[in-house]
Amino acid sequence: MRYLVDGLTDEAHTVRVEAVRGLEQMEGESALLLRLKARLGDQEVEVMGQVFDSLLNLERERAIPLVAEFLKAEPDTRAEAALALGSSRLPPAVDILRAAWDTARGPEFRDAILRALSISRQEPAMQFLLEMVRSGRAADAKQALEALELHKDTPEIQRRVKDAEFERKERMEGRG
């Protein structure tokens, strides 16, 4: 444990990332150190992303509120928080990401939220993305389609995407 704690403050960011991974493997109370590391932050976004992933793996739903706080951090960190929430595949994380979408500014962060929703593979997230394809603003629909590209090898999702694109086209032509 001493070596891992020392590793959290090493000059090399790769050592800090590996220290976080090591703490995750130790389970138990090591989550407290990861919470502290999250609060103290790190200049390397990769380290923060690993902290978020490790916390969510260790604490599951209990870590969601802490990671969600970082959705309001500086741009790179908030993107990492969004992606960690999505990759956790925890249903409450989808609700938080959908709520974050409503106030998100900046195309990069909005893109990160959509990718996180897609990564989650949760049905409410898929419905949200498909609805955006059907009736969202053109830029949002394009980003949603790009996020859904993650599932290009999943026939059922691709069928749903094609249906949503068709409905959008029909709706747009109906306005003409």
DRENPA-3360 file (N, C-alpha, C; in nm, 2 decimals, always signed):
BEGIN
1 = MRYLVDGL = +0.08/-0.12/+0.00/+0.00/+0.00/+0.00/+0.09/+0.13/+0.00 ~ +0.20/+0.12/+0.08/+0.29/+0.24/+0.08/+0.34/+0.27/-0.06 ~ +0.38/+0.17/-0.13/+0.43/+0.20/-0.27/+0.33/+0.26/-0.36 ~ +0.20/+0.21/-0.34/+0.10/+0.27/-0.43/+0.06/+0.41/-0.39 ~ +0.06/+0.44/-0.26/+0.04/+0.58/-0.22/+0.15/+0.67/-0.27 ~ +0.28/+0.62/-0.26/+0.39/+0.70/-0.32/+0.37/+0.71/-0.47 ~ +0.32/+0.61/-0.54/+0.30/+0.61/-0.68/+0.20/+0.71/-0.72 ~ +0.10/+0.74/-0.64/+0.00/+0.84/-0.67/+0.06/+0.98/-0.69;
9 = TDEAHTVR = +0.18/+1.01/-0.64/+0.24/+1.14/-0.65/+0.37/+1.14/-0.73 ~ +0.39/+1.03/-0.80/+0.51/+1.02/-0.88/+0.51/+1.12/-1.00 ~ +0.63/+1.16/-1.04/+0.64/+1.26/-1.15/+0.58/+1.20/-1.28 ~ +0.60/+1.08/-1.31/+0.55/+1.02/-1.43/+0.40/+0.98/-1.42 ~ +0.33/+1.03/-1.52/+0.18/+1.01/-1.51/+0.15/+0.86/-1.53 ~ +0.24/+0.79/-1.61/+0.21/+0.65/-1.62/+0.22/+0.57/-1.49 ~ +0.31/+0.61/-1.41/+0.32/+0.55/-1.27/+0.20/+0.58/-1.19 ~ +0.15/+0.71/-1.20/+0.03/+0.75/-1.13/-0.09/+0.66/-1.17;
17 = VEAVRGLE = -0.10/+0.64/-1.30/-0.21/+0.56/-1.36/-0.20/+0.42/-1.30 ~ -0.08/+0.36/-1.31/-0.06/+0.22/-1.26/-0.09/+0.21/-1.11 ~ -0.05/+0.32/-1.03/-0.08/+0.32/-0.89/-0.23/+0.32/-0.87 ~ -0.31/+0.39/-0.94/-0.45/+0.39/-0.93/-0.51/+0.25/-0.96 ~ -0.46/+0.19/-1.07/-0.50/+0.05/-1.10/-0.47/-0.05/-0.99 ~ -0.35/-0.03/-0.93/-0.31/-0.12/-0.82/-0.40/-0.10/-0.70 ~ -0.44/+0.02/-0.67/-0.53/+0.04/-0.56/-0.67/-0.02/-0.59 ~ -0.71/-0.01/-0.72/-0.84/-0.08/-0.75/-0.83/-0.23/-0.73;
25 = QMEGESAL = -0.72/-0.29/-0.76/-0.70/-0.43/-0.74/-0.70/-0.47/-0.59 ~ -0.67/-0.38/-0.50/-0.66/-0.41/-0.36/-0.80/-0.40/-0.30 ~ -0.89/-0.34/-0.36/-1.03/-0.33/-0.32/-1.04/-0.27/-0.18 ~ -1.15/-0.30/-0.11/-1.16/-0.26/+0.03/-1.16/-0.11/+0.05 ~ -1.08/-0.07/+0.15/-1.07/+0.08/+0.18/-0.98/+0.16/+0.09 ~ -0.92/+0.09/-0.01/-0.84/+0.16/-0.11/-0.92/+0.27/-0.19 ~ -1.05/+0.25/-0.19/-1.14/+0.34/-0.26/-1.13/+0.48/-0.19 ~ -1.11/+0.48/-0.06/-1.09/+0.61/+0.01/-0.97/+0.69/-0.04;
33 = LLRLKARL = -0.86/+0.62/-0.07/-0.75/+0.69/-0.13/-0.78/+0.74/-0.27 ~ -0.86/+0.66/-0.35/-0.90/+0.71/-0.48/-0.99/+0.83/-0.47 ~ -1.08/+0.83/-0.37/-1.16/+0.95/-0.36/-1.08/+1.07/-0.32 ~ -0.98/+1.05/-0.24/-0.89/+1.16/-0.21/-0.81/+1.21/-0.33 ~ -0.77/+1.11/-0.41/-0.70/+1.15/-0.54/-0.79/+1.23/-0.63 ~ -0.91/+1.18/-0.64/-1.01/+1.26/-0.72/-1.03/+1.40/-0.68 ~ -1.04/+1.42/-0.55/-1.06/+1.55/-0.49/-0.93/+1.64/-0.51 ~ -0.82/+1.58/-0.50/-0.69/+1.65/-0.51/-0.67/+1.68/-0.66;
41 = GDQEVEVM = -0.72/+1.60/-0.75/-0.70/+1.62/-0.89/-0.56/+1.57/-0.94 ~ -0.54/+1.59/-1.07/-0.42/+1.55/-1.13/-0.41/+1.63/-1.26 ~ -0.28/+1.68/-1.29/-0.27/+1.76/-1.42/-0.29/+1.68/-1.54 ~ -0.28/+1.55/-1.53/-0.30/+1.46/-1.65/-0.44/+1.40/-1.65 ~ -0.51/+1.43/-1.76/-0.65/+1.38/-1.77/-0.66/+1.23/-1.77 ~ -0.56/+1.16/-1.82/-0.56/+1.02/-1.82/-0.56/+0.96/-1.68 ~ -0.49/+1.02/-1.59/-0.49/+0.98/-1.45/-0.63/+1.00/-1.39 ~ -0.69/+1.11/-1.41/-0.82/+1.14/-1.36/-0.92/+1.04/-1.42;
49 = GQVFDSLL = -0.91/+1.01/-1.55/-1.00/+0.91/-1.61/-0.99/+0.77/-1.54 ~ -0.87/+0.73/-1.51/-0.85/+0.60/-1.44/-0.90/+0.61/-1.30 ~ -0.88/+0.72/-1.23/-0.94/+0.73/-1.10/-1.09/+0.72/-1.10 ~ -1.16/+0.78/-1.20/-1.30/+0.77/-1.21/-1.34/+0.63/-1.24 ~ -1.28/+0.56/-1.34/-1.31/+0.42/-1.37/-1.29/+0.33/-1.25 ~ -1.18/+0.35/-1.18/-1.15/+0.26/-1.07/-1.25/+0.28/-0.96 ~ -1.29/+0.40/-0.93/-1.39/+0.43/-0.83/-1.52/+0.37/-0.86 ~ -1.56/+0.38/-0.99/-1.69/+0.32/-1.03/-1.68/+0.17/-1.03;
57 = NLERERAI = -1.57/+0.11/-1.06/-1.56/-0.03/-1.05/-1.56/-0.08/-0.90 ~ -1.50/-0.01/-0.81/-1.50/-0.05/-0.67/-1.63/-0.02/-0.60 ~ -1.68/+0.10/-0.62/-1.79/+0.14/-0.53/-1.92/+0.14/-0.60 ~ -1.92/+0.11/-0.73/-2.04/+0.11/-0.81/-2.13/+0.23/-0.79 ~ -2.26/+0.22/-0.76/-2.35/+0.33/-0.75/-2.30/+0.44/-0.65 ~ -2.23/+0.40/-0.54/-2.19/+0.49/-0.44/-2.09/+0.59/-0.50 ~ -2.02/+0.56/-0.60/-1.92/+0.65/-0.66/-1.98/+0.75/-0.76 ~ -2.11/+0.72/-0.81/-2.17/+0.80/-0.91/-2.18/+0.95/-0.87;
65 = PLVAEFLK = -2.22/+0.99/-0.75/-2.23/+1.13/-0.72/-2.10/+1.20/-0.72 ~ -1.99/+1.13/-0.67/-1.86/+1.20/-0.68/-1.81/+1.22/-0.82 ~ -1.82/+1.12/-0.90/-1.78/+1.13/-1.04/-1.86/+1.23/-1.11 ~ -1.99/+1.24/-1.08/-2.08/+1.33/-1.15/-2.05/+1.48/-1.12 ~ -1.99/+1.50/-1.00/-1.94/+1.64/-0.97/-1.84/+1.69/-1.07 ~ -1.77/+1.60/-1.13/-1.66/+1.64/-1.23/-1.72/+1.67/-1.36 ~ -1.85/+1.65/-1.38/-1.91/+1.69/-1.51/-1.92/+1.85/-1.52 ~ -1.88/+1.91/-1.41/-1.88/+2.06/-1.42/-1.73/+2.11/-1.41;
73 = AEPDTRAE = -1.64/+2.02/-1.42/-1.49/+2.06/-1.41/-1.45/+2.12/-1.54 ~ -1.31/+2.13/-1.55/-1.26/+2.18/-1.68/-1.29/+2.08/-1.79 ~ -1.28/+2.13/-1.92/-1.33/+2.04/-2.03/-1.28/+1.90/-2.04 ~ -1.15/+1.88/-2.03/-1.09/+1.75/-2.04/-1.14/+1.65/-1.93 ~ -1.14/+1.71/-1.81/-1.18/+1.63/-1.69/-1.33/+1.59/-1.70 ~ -1.41/+1.69/-1.74/-1.55/+1.66/-1.75/-1.58/+1.55/-1.85 ~ -1.51/+1.55/-1.96/-1.52/+1.45/-2.07/-1.49/+1.31/-2.01 ~ -1.38/+1.31/-1.94/-1.33/+1.18/-1.87/-1.44/+1.13/-1.78;
81 = AALALGSS = -1.50/+1.22/-1.70/-1.60/+1.18/-1.60/-1.72/+1.13/-1.68 ~ -1.76/+1.19/-1.78/-1.88/+1.14/-1.86/-1.85/+1.00/-1.92 ~ -1.73/+0.99/-1.98/-1.70/+0.86/-2.03/-1.69/+0.75/-1.93 ~ -1.64/+0.78/-1.81/-1.63/+0.68/-1.70/-1.77/+0.64/-1.66 ~ -1.86/+0.74/-1.65/-2.00/+0.71/-1.61/-2.06/+0.62/-1.71 ~ -2.04/+0.65/-1.84/-2.10/+0.57/-1.94/-2.05/+0.43/-1.94 ~ -1.91/+0.41/-1.93/-1.85/+0.28/-1.94/-1.88/+0.20/-1.81 ~ -1.93/+0.26/-1.70/-1.97/+0.19/-1.58/-2.09/+0.10/-1.61;
89 = RLPPAVDI = -2.17/+0.14/-1.71/-2.30/+0.07/-1.74/-2.39/+0.06/-1.63 ~ -2.39/+0.16/-1.54/-2.48/+0.16/-1.43/-2.60/+0.25/-1.47 ~ -2.72/+0.19/-1.45/-2.84/+0.27/-1.49/-2.85/+0.41/-1.43 ~ -2.82/+0.43/-1.30/-2.83/+0.57/-1.25/-2.73/+0.67/-1.33 ~ -2.62/+0.61/-1.38/-2.53/+0.70/-1.45/-2.59/+0.75/-1.58 ~ -2.68/+0.68/-1.64/-2.74/+0.72/-1.77/-2.83/+0.84/-1.73 ~ -2.90/+0.83/-1.62/-2.99/+0.95/-1.59/-2.91/+1.07/-1.57 ~ -2.79/+1.06/-1.50/-2.71/+1.18/-1.48/-2.65/+1.23/-1.61;
97 = LRAAWDTA = -2.61/+1.14/-1.70/-2.56/+1.19/-1.83/-2.67/+1.26/-1.91 ~ -2.79/+1.20/-1.91/-2.90/+1.27/-1.98/-2.93/+1.41/-1.92 ~ -2.93/+1.42/-1.79/-2.95/+1.55/-1.73/-2.83/+1.65/-1.76 ~ -2.71/+1.60/-1.77/-2.60/+1.68/-1.81/-2.61/+1.73/-1.95 ~ -2.67/+1.65/-2.04/-2.69/+1.69/-2.18/-2.77/+1.82/-2.18 ~ -2.87/+1.84/-2.10/-2.96/+1.95/-2.10/-2.89/+2.08/-2.08 ~ -2.78/+2.08/-2.00/-2.70/+2.20/-1.97/-2.56/+2.21/-2.03 ~ -2.53/+2.10/-2.11/-2.39/+2.10/-2.16/-2.37/+2.20/-2.27;
105 = RGPEFRDA = -2.26/+2.26/-2.27/-2.22/+2.36/-2.37/-2.09/+2.32/-2.43 ~ -2.07/+2.35/-2.55/-1.95/+2.31/-2.62/-1.96/+2.18/-2.69 ~ -1.93/+2.18/-2.82/-1.95/+2.05/-2.90/-1.87/+1.94/-2.85 ~ -1.75/+1.96/-2.79/-1.66/+1.85/-2.75/-1.73/+1.78/-2.63 ~ -1.78/+1.86/-2.53/-1.84/+1.80/-2.42/-1.97/+1.73/-2.45 ~ -2.05/+1.79/-2.54/-2.17/+1.73/-2.59/-2.15/+1.60/-2.66 ~ -2.04/+1.60/-2.74/-2.00/+1.47/-2.80/-1.96/+1.37/-2.70 ~ -1.89/+1.41/-2.60/-1.84/+1.31/-2.49/-1.96/+1.25/-2.42;
113 = ILRALSIS = -2.07/+1.33/-2.40/-2.19/+1.28/-2.33/-2.26/+1.18/-2.42 ~ -2.27/+1.21/-2.55/-2.34/+1.12/-2.64/-2.26/+0.99/-2.65 ~ -2.13/+1.00/-2.66/-2.04/+0.87/-2.67/-2.06/+0.79/-2.54 ~ -2.06/+0.86/-2.42/-2.08/+0.80/-2.29/-2.21/+0.72/-2.29 ~ -2.32/+0.79/-2.34/-2.45/+0.72/-2.34/-2.45/+0.60/-2.43 ~ -2.38/+0.61/-2.54/-2.37/+0.50/-2.63/-2.29/+0.38/-2.57 ~ -2.18/+0.41/-2.50/-2.10/+0.31/-2.44/-2.18/+0.24/-2.33 ~ -2.27/+0.31/-2.27/-2.34/+0.25/-2.15/-2.42/+0.12/-2.20;
121 = RQEPAMQF = -2.47/+0.12/-2.32/-2.55/+0.02/-2.38/-2.68/+0.00/-2.30 ~ -2.72/+0.10/-2.22/-2.84/+0.09/-2.15/-2.96/+0.13/-2.24 ~ -3.07/+0.06/-2.23/-3.18/+0.09/-2.32/-3.23/+0.24/-2.31 ~ -3.24/+0.30/-2.20/-3.28/+0.44/-2.20/-3.18/+0.53/-2.27 ~ -3.06/+0.49/-2.27/-2.96/+0.57/-2.34/-2.97/+0.55/-2.49 ~ -3.00/+0.43/-2.53/-3.02/+0.40/-2.67/-3.14/+0.48/-2.72 ~ -3.25/+0.47/-2.64/-3.37/+0.54/-2.68/-3.34/+0.69/-2.70 ~ -3.27/+0.75/-2.61/-3.24/+0.89/-2.61/-3.16/+0.93/-2.74;
129 = LLEMVRSG = -3.06/+0.85/-2.77/-2.98/+0.87/-2.89/-3.06/+0.85/-3.02 ~ -3.14/+0.75/-3.02/-3.23/+0.73/-3.14/-3.33/+0.84/-3.16 ~ -3.38/+0.89/-3.05/-3.48/+1.00/-3.05/-3.40/+1.13/-3.11 ~ -3.28/+1.15/-3.07/-3.20/+1.26/-3.12/-3.18/+1.24/-3.27 ~ -3.16/+1.12/-3.32/-3.15/+1.10/-3.46/-3.28/+1.13/-3.53 ~ -3.39/+1.09/-3.47/-3.52/+1.12/-3.53/-3.56/+1.26/-3.54 ~ -3.54/+1.33/-3.43/-3.60/+1.47/-3.42/-3.51/+1.58/-3.36 ~ -3.38/+1.55/-3.34/-3.29/+1.65/-3.28/-3.24/+1.75/-3.39;
137 = RAADAKQA = -3.18/+1.85/-3.34/-3.12/+1.95/-3.43/-3.02/+1.87/-3.52 ~ -2.99/+1.92/-3.64/-2.91/+1.85/-3.73/-2.77/+1.82/-3.67 ~ -2.71/+1.91/-3.60/-2.58/+1.89/-3.55/-2.58/+1.78/-3.44 ~ -2.69/+1.78/-3.36/-2.70/+1.68/-3.25/-2.73/+1.55/-3.31 ~ -2.81/+1.54/-3.41/-2.84/+1.42/-3.48/-2.72/+1.35/-3.54 ~ -2.63/+1.44/-3.60/-2.51/+1.39/-3.65/-2.42/+1.33/-3.54 ~ -2.41/+1.41/-3.43/-2.33/+1.36/-3.32/-2.38/+1.23/-3.26 ~ -2.51/+1.22/-3.25/-2.58/+1.09/-3.20/-2.54/+0.98/-3.30;
145 = LEALELHK = -2.55/+1.00/-3.43/-2.52/+0.89/-3.52/-2.37/+0.85/-3.51 ~ -2.28/+0.95/-3.49/-2.14/+0.92/-3.47/-2.12/+0.83/-3.34 ~ -2.20/+0.87/-3.23/-2.19/+0.79/-3.11/-2.24/+0.65/-3.13 ~ -2.34/+0.64/-3.21/-2.40/+0.50/-3.23/-2.31/+0.42/-3.32 ~ -2.22/+0.48/-3.39/-2.12/+0.40/-3.47/-2.05/+0.30/-3.39 ~ -2.04/+0.32/-3.26/-1.97/+0.22/-3.17/-2.04/+0.08/-3.18 ~ -2.16/+0.08/-3.23/-2.24/-0.04/-3.24/-2.26/-0.09/-3.38 ~ -2.16/-0.05/-3.47/-2.18/-0.09/-3.61/-2.18/-0.24/-3.63;
153 = DTPEIQRR = -2.13/-0.32/-3.54/-2.13/-0.46/-3.56/-2.25/-0.53/-3.48 ~ -2.35/-0.45/-3.44/-2.46/-0.50/-3.37/-2.59/-0.48/-3.46 ~ -2.63/-0.59/-3.52/-2.74/-0.57/-3.62/-2.87/-0.51/-3.57 ~ -2.91/-0.55/-3.45/-3.03/-0.49/-3.39/-3.02/-0.34/-3.37 ~ -2.91/-0.29/-3.32/-2.89/-0.15/-3.30/-2.89/-0.08/-3.44 ~ -2.82/-0.14/-3.53/-2.81/-0.08/-3.67/-2.94/-0.07/-3.73 ~ -3.03/-0.17/-3.71/-3.16/-0.17/-3.77/-3.24/-0.05/-3.71 ~ -3.22/-0.03/-3.58/-3.29/+0.08/-3.51/-3.24/+0.21/-3.56;
161 = VKDAEFER = -3.11/+0.22/-3.58/-3.05/+0.35/-3.63/-3.11/+0.38/-3.77 ~ -3.11/+0.28/-3.86/-3.17/+0.30/-3.99/-3.32/+0.34/-3.99 ~ -3.39/+0.28/-3.90/-3.53/+0.32/-3.88/-3.54/+0.47/-3.84 ~ -3.46/+0.51/-3.74/-3.46/+0.64/-3.69/-3.42/+0.74/-3.80 ~ -3.32/+0.71/-3.88/-3.28/+0.79/-3.99/-3.39/+0.80/-4.10 ~ -3.46/+0.69/-4.12/-3.57/+0.70/-4.22/-3.69/+0.79/-4.16 ~ -3.72/+0.78/-4.03/-3.82/+0.86/-3.97/-3.78/+1.01/-3.98 ~ -3.65/+1.04/-3.96/-3.61/+1.18/-3.97/-3.63/+1.23/-4.11;
169 = KERMEGRG = -3.59/+1.15/-4.21/-3.60/+1.19/-4.35/-3.75/+1.21/-4.38 ~ -3.83/+1.12/-4.34/-3.98/+1.14/-4.37/-4.03/+1.26/-4.30 ~ -3.99/+1.29/-4.18/-4.03/+1.41/-4.11/-3.98/+1.54/-4.18 ~ -3.86/+1.53/-4.22/-3.80/+1.65/-4.29/-3.87/+1.68/-4.43 ~ -3.90/+1.57/-4.50/-3.96/+1.59/-4.63/-4.11/+1.63/-4.61 ~ -4.17/+1.59/-4.50/-4.31/+1.63/-4.47/-4.32/+1.78/-4.44 ~ -4.21/+1.84/-4.39/-4.21/+1.99/-4.37/-4.19/+2.07/-4.50 ~ -4.12/+2.01/-4.59/-4.08/+2.08/-4.72/-4.18/+2.16/-4.77;
% end
